[in-house]
Amino acid sequence: MFDKKNLKIFLIWPISVLLATFFRLYGLLKPESLLINNYLVLLLVFGPALVVTIILVFNKILKVESN
């Protein structure tokens, strides 16, 4: 009924929901320990995407110059 690819998705989804629920409850119980700067959130969200974009652009530029 399920192939192995779908089985991985069905295993990852409940684990991520449990982790999110745990952090949500922990944040409700101890809010002072989870103070996060807004700039840090922006950096964590957009930083990896910016690095990957720069790598892809440099990779494409180097491939065009080598041909």
Helices and strands as residue ranges (DSSP letters): H 4-29, G 31-34, H 38-66
